[in-house]
């Protein structure tokens, strides 16, 4: 229990709590981002293994930068490129046609979803380990 007397002491306690919360938040996001690193590599490898190599599609998609984005509930992996991630994951490749239309080519679906689903246990363990470290720090602080 914290005994606070007077507005100056309350202000000091408030500032310390805010600083501790920021530090814990940074630590949690750092753990989430490090847990996502292997997932990025797995997605790139999946593109090389799943998508057509002829014409360089697999290489181009594998080289696309995969980024992480914070959300209220965790992290989100994103990739940008000239091909639709949604369609590639569904096994659909759209090629520009001669007269403004497009040609559809089918390929193996799941190049994005499959490595993420397979890596979930490792990611959970990393997140749980970070959460336990944070809980120990909070417990040691006596909050």
C-alpha positions, -999 to 999 in steps of 0.1 A, spaced: 0 0 0 12 35 -8 7 63 17 3 96 -2 2 129 18 -2 162 0 -5 173 -36 33 173 -42 36 137 -32 5 127 -52 20 144 -83 53 125 -78 35 91 -74 14 99 -105 45 106 -126 62 75 -114 31 54 -123 30 69 -158 67 62 -164 63 26 -152 33 21 -174 52 35 -205 82 12 -197 59 -19 -194 41 -9 -226 75 -6 -245 86 -39 -231 54 -57 -242 55 -43 -277 92 -51 -280 84 -87 -270 55 -89 -296 77 -75 -323 105 -100 -316 79 -128 -316 68 -116 -350 103 -118 -366 103 -155 -373 68 -152 -387 81 -127 -413 108 -151 -424 82 -180 -425 59 -159 -448 88 -152 -472 98 -188 -473 62 -198 -479 60 -175 -508 91 -191 -523 77 -226 -517 41 -220 -527 39 -193 -555 50 -199 -591 87 -193 -597 84 -189 -634 83 -152 -642 97 -143 -608 65 -140 -588 76 -161 -559 109 -141 -556 91 -108 -558 65 -116 -532 91 -131 -509 112 -99 -511 82 -77 -502 86 -61 -469 65 -76 -441 58 -51 -413 41 -52 -379 15 -28 -368 2 -24 -333 -35 -29 -327 -55 -27 -295 -55 -65 -292 -20 -73 -303 0 -70 -336 -10 -73 -372 14 -84 -400 12 -65 -433 29 -68 -466 29 -44 -496 35 -51 -532 20 -48 -566 0 -81 -561 -31 -84 -539 -21 -102 -507 -58 -112 -503 -60 -128 -537 -25 -145 -536 -35 -160 -503 -67 -173 -519 -46 -189 -547 -56 -163 -573 -30 -144 -594 -43 -116 -616 -23 -108 -647 -31 -76 -667 -48 -85 -700 -42 -71 -735 -75 -51 -737 -77 -37 -702 -91 -69 -686 -72 -94 -665 -63 -130 -667 -68 -152 -637 -42 -179 -628 -48 -204 -600 -21 -215 -575 -19 -232 -542 -38 -211 -516 -26 -202 -481 9 -189 -488 3 -162 -460 -21 -180 -436 -3 -214 -434 30 -202 -419 12 -179 -395 -11 -207 -383 18 -231 -379 39 -206 -359 12 -196 -334 24 -219 -306 59 -203 -307 44 -168 -308 22 -176 -278 51 -189 -258 71 -157 -265 41 -135 -256 34 -155 -224 71 -153 -214 70 -115 -219 38 -113 -199 53 -133 -170 84 -111 -170 61 -80 -168 41 -96 -140 73 -104 -120 84 -67 -124 50 -55 -112 51 -79 -83 86 -68 -72 75 -32 -74 47 -40 -49 19 -26 -69 
